[in-house]
Amino acid sequence: MTFPHPDDLVGILADVKLLAKRYLALTGRPLGVTGEIAEFEAVRLLGLELAPVRQSGWDALDRATGIRYQIKGRVLKPDAGPGQRLGSLTAAKEWDAVLLVILDENYEAQVIWEAARDATLARLERPGSRARSERGQLGVQELIRVSKLRWGTPSSTRRRPLVSNAAELRSDGAVRYKFSRLGFKADIIEPLPDDGVFEVETPRGLFRMTKRDFAVVFAAVRASKSYQEGRLYHFPQVPKRAERFRV
């Protein structure tokens, strides 16, 4: 079967998005098209090929790499709480990676994250959550923590940041957050691409660097238990090696 080109479906999906928005406004219930819209946006924006109908395990294929993707979509409104979860993932099915498509309240794609199969399954196997262990469900932020950015920016350019801990997307593309000391927040830094820029605003000055700079200059910090498990490492005093990054 030959599937239509994504550009041929733009008009249809625009109507679907409008209907879904109106239905939610009238009934207070979602129409149930988030998954289909997410698949369409991932295929369109990343140049993928939709899987055949009733294909079990994966939703789209990257012909260039051979990677088979499961695609998950989530609408995150400005007032969305932190407990948002995704549909089930399982090792029993054939797939190589997960794409998480974040949509705004108008069902427009804001950002796409990619998580490898091994990293995703390792996250699912962590103890402490019945949703993870029994239903194969990860929280949105849990998946983002093991993902790399594929499309878009890690923060909404309009209102609510899509990275945690009150990060702000600056006009030049840098992600900025505030802390009482020079502190590195894993949940903000790790989702960035290697050349992504983040800024730490402190009472002792503003520090700006790329994720690659951080990985090289602060390798020990990145490997520390505080950063890996506690998701935060901070210095009581600004170390000399950080001075080169002071703005």
C-alpha positions as CSV (number, residue, x, y, z in Angstrom):
1,M,0.0,0.0,0.0
2,T,1.3,3.5,-0.9
3,F,0.8,6.0,1.9
4,P,0.1,9.7,1.0
5,H,2.8,12.3,1.4
6,P,2.5,14.2,4.7
7,D,2.1,17.4,2.8
8,D,-1.1,16.0,1.3
9,L,-2.6,15.5,4.7
10,V,-1.9,19.0,6.2
11,G,-5.4,20.3,5.4
12,I,-7.1,17.3,6.8
13,L,-5.1,17.3,10.0
14,A,-5.8,21.1,10.4
15,D,-9.5,20.3,10.4
16,V,-9.0,17.4,12.9
17,K,-7.1,19.7,15.2
18,L,-9.9,22.3,15.1
19,L,-12.6,19.7,15.7
20,A,-10.6,18.2,18.6
21,K,-10.2,21.7,20.2
22,R,-13.9,22.4,19.8
23,Y,-15.0,19.0,21.1
24,L,-12.8,19.5,24.2
25,A,-14.3,23.0,24.8
26,L,-17.8,21.7,24.5
27,T,-17.6,18.4,26.5
28,G,-14.5,18.8,28.6
29,R,-13.3,15.5,27.2
30,P,-10.5,14.8,24.7
31,L,-11.5,13.5,21.3
32,G,-8.9,10.8,21.2
33,V,-6.9,11.9,18.2
34,T,-3.7,12.9,20.0
35,G,-1.8,9.8,19.0
36,E,-2.7,10.2,15.3
37,I,-1.7,13.9,15.3
38,A,1.6,13.1,17.0
39,E,2.3,10.4,14.4
40,F,1.6,12.8,11.6
41,E,3.7,15.6,13.0
42,A,6.7,13.3,13.7
43,V,6.5,11.9,10.1
44,R,6.1,15.3,8.6
45,L,8.8,17.1,10.6
46,L,11.4,14.3,10.7
47,G,10.9,12.9,7.2
48,L,9.8,9.5,8.4
49,E,7.6,6.8,6.8
50,L,4.4,5.6,8.4
51,A,4.2,1.9,9.3
52,P,1.7,-0.3,7.5
53,V,-1.8,-0.4,9.0
54,R,-2.0,-2.9,11.9
55,Q,1.8,-3.0,12.3
56,S,2.4,-4.1,15.8
57,G,5.3,-2.5,17.7
58,W,6.4,0.5,15.7
59,D,4.6,3.4,14.1
60,A,7.2,4.9,11.7
61,L,10.4,4.1,10.0
62,D,13.5,6.1,9.2
63,R,14.6,4.7,5.9
64,A,18.0,6.3,6.1
65,T,18.9,4.6,9.4
66,G,16.5,1.7,9.6
67,I,15.3,2.8,13.0
68,R,11.8,1.8,13.9
69,Y,10.0,4.3,16.1
70,Q,7.1,4.0,18.6
71,I,5.5,7.5,18.6
72,K,3.9,8.9,21.8
73,G,2.0,12.2,21.9
74,R,1.0,14.3,24.8
75,V,-0.9,17.6,24.9
76,L,0.6,19.8,27.6
77,K,-1.4,22.8,28.5
78,P,0.1,25.8,30.4
79,D,-1.5,24.6,33.6
80,A,-0.6,20.9,33.2
81,G,0.6,19.2,36.4
82,P,3.9,17.2,36.8
83,G,2.3,13.8,36.8
84,Q,1.6,13.5,33.0
85,R,2.1,9.9,31.8
86,L,2.4,8.2,28.4
87,G,0.9,5.1,26.9
88,S,2.3,1.7,27.6
89,L,5.7,0.6,26.3
90,T,6.9,-3.0,26.3
91,A,10.0,-5.0,25.5
92,A,7.8,-7.7,23.9
93,K,7.3,-5.7,20.8
94,E,9.7,-4.8,18.0
95,W,10.8,-1.2,18.1
96,D,14.2,0.6,18.3
97,A,13.4,4.0,19.8
98,V,10.6,6.2,21.1
99,L,9.6,9.6,19.8
100,L,7.7,11.8,22.2
101,V,5.8,14.6,20.5
102,I,4.7,17.4,22.8
103,L,1.7,19.3,21.5
104,D,0.2,22.5,22.8
105,E,-3.5,23.1,23.6
106,N,-4.1,23.8,19.9
107,Y,-2.6,20.4,19.0
108,E,0.4,22.1,17.4
109,A,3.8,20.3,17.8
110,Q,6.2,22.2,20.1
111,V,9.1,19.8,20.6
112,I,10.0,16.2,19.7
113,W,12.3,14.0,21.9
114,E,13.9,10.7,21.0
115,A,14.8,8.0,23.5
116,A,16.7,4.8,22.6
117,R,15.1,1.5,23.4
118,D,17.7,0.4,26.0
119,A,17.5,3.7,27.9
120,T,13.7,3.6,27.8
121,L,13.5,0.0,29.1
122,A,16.1,0.7,31.8
123,R,13.9,3.5,33.0
124,L,10.9,1.3,33.0
125,E,12.7,-1.3,35.1
126,R,13.5,1.1,37.9
127,P,11.8,0.1,41.1
128,G,9.2,2.3,43.0
129,S,6.4,2.8,40.5
130,R,3.5,0.4,39.8
131,A,2.7,2.3,36.6
132,R,6.2,1.6,35.3
133,S,6.6,-2.0,36.5
134,E,3.1,-3.3,35.8
135,R,1.6,-1.1,33.0
136,G,4.8,-0.1,31.2
137,Q,4.0,3.6,31.6
138,L,6.6,6.3,31.9
139,G,6.0,9.9,33.0
140,V,6.6,12.6,30.4
141,Q,9.5,14.0,32.4
142,E,10.9,10.5,33.0
143,L,11.2,9.8,29.3
144,I,12.6,13.3,28.6
145,R,15.4,12.6,31.1
146,V,16.7,9.8,28.9
147,S,16.0,11.5,25.6
148,K,17.8,13.7,23.1
149,L,16.2,16.6,21.4
150,R,15.1,15.9,17.7
151,W,13.1,18.9,16.8
152,G,12.1,22.2,18.3
153,T,13.3,23.8,21.5
154,P,13.3,22.4,25.0
155,S,11.0,25.2,26.2
156,S,7.8,26.7,24.9
157,T,8.5,30.0,23.3
158,R,5.2,31.3,24.5
159,R,4.3,30.5,28.1
160,R,5.1,27.3,30.0
161,P,8.6,25.8,29.9
162,L,8.7,22.2,28.7
163,V,11.8,21.7,30.8
164,S,11.4,21.4,34.5
165,N,12.6,23.6,37.4
166,A,11.3,26.9,36.0
167,A,13.8,27.2,33.1
168,E,13.3,30.1,30.7
169,L,14.0,30.2,27.0
170,R,15.9,33.3,26.1
171,S,15.5,35.1,22.8
172,D,18.9,33.9,21.6
173,G,17.9,30.2,22.2
174,A,19.7,29.8,25.5
175,V,17.9,28.1,28.4
176,R,18.3,30.1,31.7
177,Y,17.4,29.2,35.2
178,K,18.1,30.7,38.6
179,F,19.8,29.2,41.6
180,S,21.3,30.5,44.9
181,R,24.7,29.2,44.0
182,L,26.4,27.9,40.8
183,G,24.3,24.8,40.5
184,F,23.9,22.3,37.6
185,K,20.4,20.9,37.2
186,A,20.4,17.6,35.3
187,D,16.7,17.8,34.3
188,I,17.4,21.0,32.4
189,I,20.9,20.3,31.0
190,E,20.7,16.7,29.9
191,P,17.8,17.1,27.4
192,L,19.8,19.8,25.5
193,P,21.8,18.9,22.4
194,D,25.6,19.1,22.7
195,D,25.7,22.6,21.3
196,G,22.7,23.7,23.3
197,V,23.4,26.7,25.6
198,F,22.3,27.1,29.2
199,E,22.7,29.9,31.7
200,V,22.8,29.8,35.4
201,E,21.7,33.1,37.1
202,T,23.1,33.4,40.6
203,P,23.6,36.2,43.1
204,R,27.3,35.9,42.3
205,G,26.9,36.4,38.6
206,L,25.6,34.8,35.4
207,F,27.3,31.8,34.0
208,R,26.8,30.7,30.3
209,M,28.1,27.5,28.6
210,T,27.1,24.8,26.1
211,K,26.3,21.3,27.2
212,R,29.5,20.2,25.5
213,D,31.5,22.7,27.6
214,F,29.9,21.4,30.7
215,A,30.6,17.8,29.8
216,V,34.3,18.5,29.3
217,V,35.1,21.0,32.0
218,F,32.8,19.6,34.7
219,A,33.0,15.9,33.8
220,A,33.4,14.9,37.5
221,V,30.3,16.9,38.4
222,R,28.3,15.2,35.6
223,A,29.4,11.7,36.8
224,S,28.7,12.4,40.5
225,K,25.9,10.8,42.5
226,S,24.4,14.2,43.3
227,Y,24.0,15.0,39.7
228,Q,23.0,11.6,38.4
229,E,20.5,10.6,41.2
230,G,19.7,13.9,43.0
231,R,19.6,15.7,39.7
232,L,21.5,18.7,41.1
233,Y,25.1,19.5,41.9
234,H,26.1,22.9,43.4
235,F,29.3,24.6,44.5
236,P,29.5,26.5,47.9
237,Q,32.0,28.8,46.2
238,V,32.5,29.4,42.5
239,P,35.5,27.3,41.3
240,K,38.2,28.8,39.2
241,R,37.4,26.6,36.2
242,A,34.0,28.3,36.1
243,E,35.3,31.8,35.8
244,R,35.8,31.4,32.0
245,F,32.0,31.0,31.7
246,R,31.1,34.1,33.7
247,V,29.2,36.6,31.6
